Amino acid sequence: MSGAAAPVLDRRSRALLVFCAVAVAFAAVDTYVVVLALPDMMATVGISVDQLQRAAPIVSGFLLGYVAMLPLIGRIADLRGPVPVLAGSLVTFAVGSAVTAVSWDLASIVVGRFFQGVGGGGLVPATMALVAALYPVEHRGLPLGLVSAVQEFGSVLGPLFGAAVLAFTSWQGIFAINCAGGVLLWVAVRALARATPDTGAGAGAGTPPRHRARTVARVVAVVLTVLAFAAVHVTVHPVESVRRDIDYGEVYVPLVNDGGRWTTPVGVAAIGVALLALLVALVALDRRRLRRTLAEVDLTGAVLLAVALGGIVLAFATADPEVSVFSDQGPWFLVVAAAATVALVVHLRRDADPLVPRGALGATPAWGSLVVSLLVGWALIAALVDIPLFARTAERGYDQLDAALVLMRFLVALPVGAVVGGLLVRHVPAGVVTAVGMAAASASFWWMSTWDTGTLASFSSNVPLVLGGLGFGLALAPVNAAMLASTRDDAHGIASALVVVARMVGMLVGISVLTTYGLAQLYDARRADPSLGVRALGILQEQAVFSGGAVVAAVAAVLALVLFRGAATRAVDTRDVLRSVG
């Protein structure tokens, strides 16, 4: 079979592949776009630039939705297939984007970002599984490697997309575009998946007439939802020319004395349309199938795991690195996370059909994959955050765009490494591939720890950036392969989700710990030599962070060699190997 000709896909299948790739890139772009939009978002809700910590929920809200819900989404994908998960993720992402775009205070922004995180978290594994369904096993490597590369390249486009949109409109425009894109992708994927063979889209859909009625109801619900968000937007952000108009301005006059914005005619209309959209959406649901899915998915276990992960996210994401690794409430968040973890362990041992099947993580390569993935994320965040920060600190005249372009040299190499790692893992032990990748990442960090003022102007500065990107990319797929080689087929969705969650948690822990360590080195240097200027101290801090990243990457390389020994990754399907690279 390995020598068979590649399958020829029909026009609908090729179109579905394109839309799936766009969906994957969409989620990646949104993860990074907030970096540029954050200052303007802070100003909108009345947070000054010297109160950055108050804006932490804007970032942590997205991460909380992404991390806490991903295991549940992975399990649902195991039970119901990728198409329903992909469609639901696109709708959730679009709703979250719309809520963020029309937000009027910090709380509404955080709610919107949370739903964006939930939707974005479900897009990547579901899209990879759906694309893989169109190809036989022997031909999946290249197309899935390319889709994985698209996902990683989305992280490159994120800051550039944000800069382009902010050049001609406000930050709300970014999320309005996200909402429109999510709706269009949902419509396209639903239409193409039903017409494309071997995607499993029609499984369990019910009789054709009932299915058509639900489809119409879904479309009506989407239209009503768009109208509701438009009404909310004009309620929260009135059009001044309309509000001041003698005739049309009455739509902004409260219907009751001393009433607020929601008692105006436009506000009441917004609430009414939103309730109608919710009612139609409930009609569109296959409630019998939904109840069966919730019963099978172990909702109790999912909630306990979400609370445990949420406590860890909040403990580190709300910290001020200039003060400590944790915020003042951090220890309490960790106490809640620990209690939820204990309750989860007890539940998993007693439940007949637990969220994480019994013994799924018992093999050394399985739980070892979580440990290594956490360390990979811990080291990776040092590059993502501190490379552009070093550029702004060390190089005079470098603005935000210049710093993003420096980071792009690293990010462009990362998807190349991801494709190579996904292909190598079928022929080389996962521990060896991961160790080589993380050793390269460690070497690049040690090199970057020697950078000084003017280094980035030299062509040689590209070498550690490219080496680091290739190294991290090389390590991503083998970590997932080791997990999948050590777990049952019916647990691959939840296993892949846990690998991604571990990496995200590692990134949260890493940015807090490494930044705190870097600041400690800065303070020590300032005490030793009070004459050092701000620029020199900033460079010392970034050098310390790069050194810390080098150590963590080296530890990940060693542990991969030890813990992945015996993992039969050469027998793992390339589709599953690459599913959690994103």
LINKATA-V185679 format. One record per backbone hydrogen bond with DSSP energy under -0.5 kcal/mol. NH is the residue of the N-H (numbers start at 1). CO is the residue of the C=O. If there is no record, write none. Layout:
nh->(NH:NH)
co->(CO:CO)
This chain:
nh->(4:9:14:15:16:17:18:19:20:21:22:23:24:25:26:27:28:29:30:31:32:32:33:34:35:36:37:38:41:42:43:44:45:46:47:48:51:52:54:55:55:56:58:59:59:60:61:62:63:64:65:66:67:68:69:70:71:73:74:75:76:77:78:79:80:81:85:86:87:88:89:90:91:92:93:94:95:96:97:98:99:100:101:102:103:109:110:111:112:113:114:115:116:117:118:119:120:121:122:123:124:125:126:127:128:129:130:131:132:133:134:135:139:140:143:144:145:146:147:148:149:150:151:152:153:154:155:155:156:156:157:158:159:160:161:162:163:164:165:166:167:168:169:173:174:174:175:176:177:178:179:180:181:182:183:184:185:186:187:188:189:190:191:192:193:194:195:196:196:199:203:205:211:212:213:214:215:216:217:218:219:220:221:222:223:224:225:226:227:228:229:230:231:232:233:234:235:236:237:238:240:242:243:244:245:249:250:251:252:253:254:255:259:263:264:265:266:268:269:270:271:272:273:274:275:276:277:278:279:280:281:282:283:284:285:287:290:291:292:293:294:295:296:297:299:302:303:304:305:306:307:308:309:310:311:312:313:314:315:316:317:318:319:321:323:324:327:330:331:333:334:335:336:337:338:339:340:341:342:343:344:345:346:347:348:349:350:350:351:354:357:360:362:366:367:368:369:370:371:372:373:374:375:376:377:378:379:380:381:382:382:383:383:384:385:386:387:389:390:391:392:393:394:395:396:398:403:404:405:406:407:408:409:409:410:410:411:412:413:414:415:416:417:418:419:420:421:422:423:424:425:426:427:428:433:434:435:436:437:438:439:440:441:442:443:444:445:446:447:448:449:450:451:455:457:458:461:462:463:464:465:466:467:468:469:470:471:472:473:474:475:476:476:477:478:479:480:481:482:483:484:485:486:486:487:491:492:495:496:497:498:499:500:501:502:503:504:505:506:507:508:509:510:511:512:513:514:515:516:517:518:519:520:521:522:523:524:525:526:527:528:529:532:537:538:539:540:541:542:543:544:545:546:547:548:549:550:551:552:553:554:555:556:557:558:559:560:561:562:563:564:565:567:569:571:572:577:578:579:580:581)
co->(1:7:10:11:12:13:14:15:16:17:18:19:20:21:22:23:24:25:26:27:28:29:29:30:32:33:33:34:37:38:39:40:41:43:42:46:48:49:51:51:52:53:55:55:56:56:57:58:59:60:61:62:63:64:65:66:67:69:70:71:72:73:74:75:76:77:81:82:83:84:85:86:87:88:89:90:91:92:93:94:95:96:97:98:100:105:106:107:108:109:110:111:112:113:114:115:116:117:118:119:120:121:122:123:124:125:126:127:128:129:131:132:136:137:139:140:141:142:143:144:145:146:147:148:149:150:151:152:152:153:153:154:155:156:157:158:159:160:161:162:163:165:165:170:170:171:171:172:173:174:175:176:177:178:179:180:181:182:183:184:185:186:187:188:189:190:191:192:193:196:200:202:207:208:209:210:211:212:213:214:215:216:217:218:219:220:221:222:223:224:225:226:227:228:229:230:231:232:233:236:238:239:239:240:242:245:247:248:249:250:252:263:256:260:261:253:251:264:265:266:267:268:269:270:271:272:273:274:275:276:277:278:279:280:281:285:286:287:288:289:290:291:292:293:294:298:299:300:301:302:303:304:305:306:307:308:309:310:311:312:313:314:316:319:320:320:315:327:327:329:330:331:332:333:334:335:336:337:338:339:340:341:342:343:344:345:346:347:347:351:355:357:359:363:363:364:365:366:367:368:369:370:371:372:373:374:375:376:377:378:379:379:380:380:381:382:383:385:386:387:388:389:390:391:394:395:399:400:401:402:403:404:405:406:406:407:407:408:409:410:411:412:413:414:415:416:417:418:419:420:421:423:424:424:429:430:431:432:433:434:435:436:437:438:439:440:441:442:443:444:445:447:448:452:454:455:458:459:460:460:461:462:463:464:465:466:467:468:469:470:471:472:473:473:474:475:476:477:478:479:480:481:482:483:484:488:489:491:492:493:494:495:496:497:498:499:500:501:502:503:504:505:506:507:508:509:510:511:512:513:514:515:516:517:518:519:520:521:522:523:524:525:529:533:534:535:536:537:538:539:540:541:542:543:544:545:546:547:548:549:550:551:552:553:554:555:556:557:558:559:560:562:564:567:568:569:573:574:575:576:578)
